[in-house]
Amino acid sequence: MGKRLWVERNKDGSWDAFSEDGAHIKFGKGRGQFTPGDLMKIALAGCAALSSQFAVEHTLGEGKGAKIVVDGTYDADSDAYIGFDEQVEIDATEAGLSDEDVDKLKERVTRHIDKGCTVKHTYVEPTPVRMNVTIKH
């Protein structure tokens, strides 16, 4: 079992997500709030960012990273995302890389994300969700 997470509703209709180690994020359906669907895309982008970080820093230097943009295709009939498009953008303009170096970095970043991104692995596999409803009274 992984880290325990939970959400609680706020009086203003927004929600707070917490982890047992102190992480926190606010979400909801209001203006300026991430929706649960947005959080799915953030999870995919964040996983790619963390998975690619070593390869990018190894080539471009400490503190360098990728910008990852994720769009999702939503199907209203099934009320589900049926696909995600992930764009990994790396600014290497100041590094003076050769075409061969660019190709090597692209291959390394792809390999690191394909190997280390748990969220991507989860999204490409059928992932059952077990739900239990408990009502305290």
C-alpha positions as a Markdown table, in Angstrom:
| # | Residue | x | y | z |
|---|---|---|---|---|
| 1 | Met | 0.0 | 0.0 | 0.0 |
| 2 | Gly | 1.3 | 3.5 | -0.9 |
| 3 | Lys | 1.1 | 6.7 | 1.0 |
| 4 | Arg | -2.4 | 7.4 | 2.4 |
| 5 | Leu | -4.2 | 10.4 | 0.9 |
| 6 | Trp | -7.6 | 11.9 | 1.7 |
| 7 | Val | -9.8 | 14.8 | 0.7 |
| 8 | Glu | -12.1 | 17.0 | 2.8 |
| 9 | Arg | -14.8 | 19.5 | 1.7 |
| 10 | Asn | -14.6 | 23.1 | 2.6 |
| 11 | Lys | -17.5 | 25.4 | 3.5 |
| 12 | Asp | -17.0 | 27.3 | 0.2 |
| 13 | Gly | -17.5 | 24.2 | -1.8 |
| 14 | Ser | -13.8 | 23.6 | -2.7 |
| 15 | Trp | -11.9 | 20.6 | -1.5 |
| 16 | Asp | -8.5 | 20.1 | 0.2 |
| 17 | Ala | -6.4 | 17.0 | -0.5 |
| 18 | Phe | -3.9 | 15.9 | 2.1 |
| 19 | Ser | -1.2 | 13.3 | 2.5 |
| 20 | Glu | 0.0 | 11.7 | 5.7 |
| 21 | Asp | 3.3 | 13.3 | 5.3 |
| 22 | Gly | 1.9 | 16.9 | 5.1 |
| 23 | Ala | 1.4 | 17.6 | 1.4 |
| 24 | His | -1.7 | 19.7 | 0.6 |
| 25 | Ile | -3.5 | 20.9 | -2.5 |
| 26 | Lys | -6.8 | 22.7 | -3.0 |
| 27 | Phe | -9.1 | 21.6 | -5.8 |
| 28 | Gly | -12.7 | 21.9 | -7.0 |
| 29 | Lys | -14.8 | 23.0 | -9.9 |
| 30 | Gly | -14.7 | 26.7 | -9.3 |
| 31 | Arg | -12.7 | 29.4 | -11.1 |
| 32 | Gly | -9.0 | 29.2 | -10.3 |
| 33 | Gln | -9.2 | 25.6 | -9.0 |
| 34 | Phe | -7.9 | 22.4 | -10.5 |
| 35 | Thr | -10.6 | 19.9 | -11.3 |
| 36 | Pro | -10.0 | 16.2 | -10.7 |
| 37 | Gly | -9.5 | 15.8 | -14.4 |
| 38 | Asp | -6.9 | 18.5 | -14.3 |
| 39 | Leu | -5.1 | 16.7 | -11.4 |
| 40 | Met | -4.9 | 13.6 | -13.6 |
| 41 | Lys | -3.1 | 15.6 | -16.3 |
| 42 | Ile | -0.9 | 17.2 | -13.7 |
| 43 | Ala | 0.0 | 13.8 | -12.3 |
| 44 | Leu | 1.0 | 12.7 | -15.8 |
| 45 | Ala | 3.1 | 15.8 | -16.5 |
| 46 | Gly | 4.6 | 15.8 | -13.0 |
| 47 | Cys | 5.7 | 12.2 | -13.4 |
| 48 | Ala | 7.3 | 12.9 | -16.7 |
| 49 | Ala | 9.1 | 15.9 | -15.3 |
| 50 | Leu | 10.5 | 14.0 | -12.3 |
| 51 | Ser | 11.3 | 11.0 | -14.5 |
| 52 | Ser | 13.2 | 13.1 | -17.1 |
| 53 | Gln | 15.0 | 15.4 | -14.6 |
| 54 | Phe | 18.2 | 13.3 | -14.3 |
| 55 | Ala | 18.7 | 13.0 | -18.1 |
| 56 | Val | 18.0 | 16.7 | -18.6 |
| 57 | Glu | 20.3 | 17.9 | -15.8 |
| 58 | His | 23.0 | 15.4 | -16.9 |
| 59 | Thr | 23.2 | 17.1 | -20.3 |
| 60 | Leu | 22.2 | 20.7 | -19.6 |
| 61 | Gly | 23.3 | 21.2 | -16.0 |
| 62 | Glu | 21.8 | 21.3 | -12.5 |
| 63 | Gly | 18.5 | 23.1 | -12.2 |
| 64 | Lys | 17.5 | 22.6 | -15.8 |
| 65 | Gly | 14.3 | 20.8 | -16.6 |
| 66 | Ala | 11.6 | 20.1 | -19.1 |
| 67 | Lys | 8.3 | 21.9 | -19.5 |
| 68 | Ile | 5.6 | 19.2 | -20.0 |
| 69 | Val | 2.2 | 20.1 | -21.5 |
| 70 | Val | -0.6 | 17.6 | -21.3 |
| 71 | Asp | -3.9 | 17.7 | -23.1 |
| 72 | Gly | -6.6 | 15.1 | -22.7 |
| 73 | Thr | -9.3 | 13.9 | -25.0 |
| 74 | Tyr | -12.6 | 13.7 | -23.0 |
| 75 | Asp | -15.5 | 11.6 | -24.1 |
| 76 | Ala | -18.8 | 12.8 | -22.7 |
| 77 | Asp | -20.6 | 9.6 | -23.5 |
| 78 | Ser | -18.3 | 7.5 | -21.2 |
| 79 | Asp | -17.5 | 10.4 | -18.9 |
| 80 | Ala | -13.8 | 9.5 | -19.2 |
| 81 | Tyr | -10.6 | 10.6 | -20.7 |
| 82 | Ile | -9.9 | 8.3 | -23.6 |
| 83 | Gly | -6.4 | 9.6 | -24.3 |
| 84 | Phe | -3.7 | 12.0 | -23.4 |
| 85 | Asp | -1.2 | 14.0 | -25.5 |
| 86 | Glu | 2.0 | 14.8 | -23.7 |
| 87 | Gln | 4.5 | 17.3 | -25.1 |
| 88 | Val | 7.9 | 17.4 | -23.5 |
| 89 | Glu | 9.7 | 20.7 | -24.2 |
| 90 | Ile | 13.3 | 21.1 | -23.3 |
| 91 | Asp | 15.1 | 24.5 | -23.9 |
| 92 | Ala | 18.6 | 23.6 | -24.8 |
| 93 | Thr | 19.3 | 26.8 | -26.8 |
| 94 | Glu | 22.2 | 27.9 | -24.5 |
| 95 | Ala | 23.9 | 24.5 | -24.5 |
| 96 | Gly | 25.3 | 24.5 | -28.0 |
| 97 | Leu | 24.3 | 20.9 | -28.6 |
| 98 | Ser | 25.0 | 19.2 | -31.9 |
| 99 | Asp | 22.2 | 17.4 | -33.8 |
| 100 | Glu | 23.7 | 14.1 | -32.5 |
| 101 | Asp | 23.6 | 15.4 | -28.9 |
| 102 | Val | 20.0 | 16.5 | -29.4 |
| 103 | Asp | 19.0 | 13.1 | -30.7 |
| 104 | Lys | 20.8 | 11.4 | -27.7 |
| 105 | Leu | 19.1 | 13.7 | -25.2 |
| 106 | Lys | 15.7 | 13.1 | -26.8 |
| 107 | Glu | 16.3 | 9.3 | -26.6 |
| 108 | Arg | 17.5 | 9.5 | -23.0 |
| 109 | Val | 14.5 | 11.6 | -21.9 |
| 110 | Thr | 12.1 | 9.2 | -23.6 |
| 111 | Arg | 13.7 | 6.2 | -22.1 |
| 112 | His | 13.7 | 7.7 | -18.6 |
| 113 | Ile | 10.0 | 8.6 | -18.8 |
| 114 | Asp | 9.1 | 5.2 | -20.3 |
| 115 | Lys | 11.0 | 3.4 | -17.6 |
| 116 | Gly | 10.2 | 5.6 | -14.5 |
| 117 | Cys | 6.8 | 7.2 | -14.9 |
| 118 | Thr | 4.4 | 5.2 | -12.7 |
| 119 | Val | 1.5 | 7.4 | -13.7 |
| 120 | Lys | 2.1 | 6.7 | -17.4 |
| 121 | His | 2.4 | 3.0 | -16.7 |
| 122 | Thr | -0.9 | 3.1 | -14.8 |
| 123 | Tyr | -2.8 | 5.0 | -17.5 |
| 124 | Val | -1.8 | 2.6 | -20.3 |
| 125 | Glu | -2.9 | -0.4 | -18.3 |
| 126 | Pro | -6.5 | -1.3 | -17.4 |
| 127 | Thr | -6.5 | -0.2 | -13.7 |
| 128 | Pro | -9.3 | -1.5 | -11.5 |
| 129 | Val | -10.6 | 0.8 | -8.8 |
| 130 | Arg | -12.2 | -0.8 | -5.8 |
| 131 | Met | -14.6 | 1.4 | -3.9 |
| 132 | Asn | -16.1 | 0.9 | -0.5 |
| 133 | Val | -18.7 | 3.3 | 0.9 |
| 134 | Thr | -18.9 | 3.6 | 4.7 |
| 135 | Ile | -21.5 | 5.7 | 6.4 |
| 136 | Lys | -21.0 | 6.6 | 10.1 |
| 137 | His | -24.2 | 7.1 | 12.0 |
